[in-house]
Structure formats: structure tokens, C-alpha cells
Amino acid sequence: MELEFLGTSSGTPTKTRNVAGLALRTAGGWALVDCGEGTQHRILFTSLSPRDLRAIFITHLHGDHCYGLPGLLASAGLLNRTEPLAIVGPAPLERYVRGVMETTELRLPYPVTFVDVAALPQADVLPDLAVTAHALSHRVPSYAYAFTEKSVERRLDTARLTAAGVPRGPLWGQLLNGGAVTLPDGRVLRPDDVLLPPRRPRKVIVAGDNDTPALLVEAARDAHVLVHEATYTDAVLAKVGPGPQHSSARMVAEAARDAGLPNLVLTHFSPRYQDKGAGNGEKGGGPLTLGDVEAEARAAYRGNLFLASDFARYALDRDGRLARMGDAPPAQA
């Protein structure tokens, strides 16, 4: 499983960060979580294609998370997409998209299905991932989506096979593929006799805007990754006040710590934080930087911590370890 960030800024874009958008890649294709204005332009600088997009998940109906959706749908049609597309989100999302389509006379050459977030997990949106939704706390209804593998591969217990005298070769493949084999001496081996216990399915949670990260502690106890906004640090949040209903880095880090979460990715940063710098602005030593955000999070969380940037890609291996994949390309003007 891979995460590729298409936008990591809060509210408005900056010269290096677009507004919210995240691609979730699996062997079966890719899905999009949130679609702020300009997301389709960001996609042009990746290997992703709207023609191959399997589903779109909108966390909430604020513009920096959904204003790019009509344009992306239109471009997918111009690229001759024909496959159906599912769009998941709060119930008013369908009214918003269909209103734009009607007023702009947008006709799509592929069917679009709107799925109310309340229909999850019963709605089977992705063939290889089970999707659940978790209500958050924000100025409008906002949700986190949890993506969990539906099935995991099994591995052969090679030591047991060797001890049983089964020669390496076609018989091993037959057992791995679920077939029983009969040995020359008449013994019958079945897959369950020689397959190791399955690993834990990988689970990734991607949250929308939320001022109460503790709401996700229970859902995150069996998760491998949480992607959550850290719009402010505590000092800035105290000045801004509770009105915007966003989280500080400390709040998110404490929730991740309480859940025993191994990997935490922070995103949705206020444009007031500059990308570079060690982080001393809150003590009057210079401008605010993402170093301030990172320092606050690391003070509360000892797991694997990342601060997302546009175009950054992260791979989650089968053992639940998250790692950044090389260097992200520079943001394009």
C-alpha cells in the first residue's frame, strides 16, 4: 500500500503546497481522498491517471477539500474514461456535484454513483479494501475513512515442508494456491497443514478536519497509519481560538500515542508555517516553521512520525512499517 500526497496545505494553497488531496495506491489501483481545487493539476505531475481512478472519498464539504471535484470529473470524461466511478461523502455532496453539472451542462461519458458516508461499511466501494467511516468534530460534518485489506497472502512453512519430505517445486505451488497434494507414500497434505498463520491486515486511517483527535483513538488501536491534520501548534491555536475547530500537533500526537499507533503522518498545515527552519518562531526567535510543528509532535509521540509534503510518497510494507519513497519532486508553479 502506498500514500501519495497531492496537497498538504490548510485553507489556501501556498507556493509549495496545494490544498487537500491524497492518493491511496494498492495493487488493484488507486483511490482519492479529498479533492481540493487544483488536485487534477497536481495529478499531472504523478504517474496517476483519472482514467484509472477507482473511487473518491470526500471527508467534508469545505472548499479546500472538494472544490476540485467537478473539474476532475470533467477531465476524466475528456480522457475517455468509461468505467463507473463511486464518490463517497456526506449526503449533501451529491447535490453539490449535480448542481455544478447542471449549471455548467457537464455530461460525463461514464456513470457516477454517489455513496452516502452513512452507508459504510455495508457499501462495497473497493474490491480489495474494506472502508469504514468515523465521525469527527468540525464546523460541518467531517469524517475519517479507515481502509483495511480484505484479504492477505499466506506463506508456506518451508521448515515443515522440508521435514515432511516434500520436494521444492510444483507441489509447493499447488499447496500455496489452495490445493491438496498426495505424496508418493500416500500421505495427503492440505494447505492448512503447511501454511503459516496470516499476517494482520494493513489498516490506514485518513482523517478530515477535526478538533478532537481523541475521537479516533479506539479506531486507531489496530491501525498501522493515521493521516491527520495538524493545522496549528498549541501556541498558535491559543491565539486563533476554538472557532476554526482544528487540531494542534500536540493533540494529534497524544491521540496517536494513546492508541499505540506505529506510524503517524501530519498534514493540512496552516500557510503561516514556512517549510524550512529548525523551529523557534514560537519563542520569538524568527518566523514560524514546520520545525515548530514537528518539535511539538515529537515531544508527545515516540512512534514513526512524518510531516507530509506535496508529492511525497510513502510505502506501507506487509509488516506495517511506513517509509518515504525517495525524494518528492519540487512543486510546480
Secondary structure, DSSP 4 states (H G I P E B T S, - for coil): -EEEEEE-BSSS--SS--SSEEEEEETTEEEEEEE-TTHHHHHTTSS--GGGEEEEE-----HHHHTTHHHHHHHHHHTT--S-EEEEE-THHHHHHHHHHHHTT---SS-EEEEEGGGTTTS---SSEEEEEEE--SSS--EEEEEEES-----B-HHHHHHTTPPSSHHHHHHHTT--EE-TTS-EE-HHHHBPPPPPPPEEEEE-S-S-GGGGHHHHTT-SEEEEE--B-HHHHHHH-STT---BHHHHHHHHHHHT-SEEEEE-B-TTSBSSS-S-GGGTSS--BHHHHHHHHHHH--SEEEE--TT-EEEE-TTS-EEE-SPPPPPP-
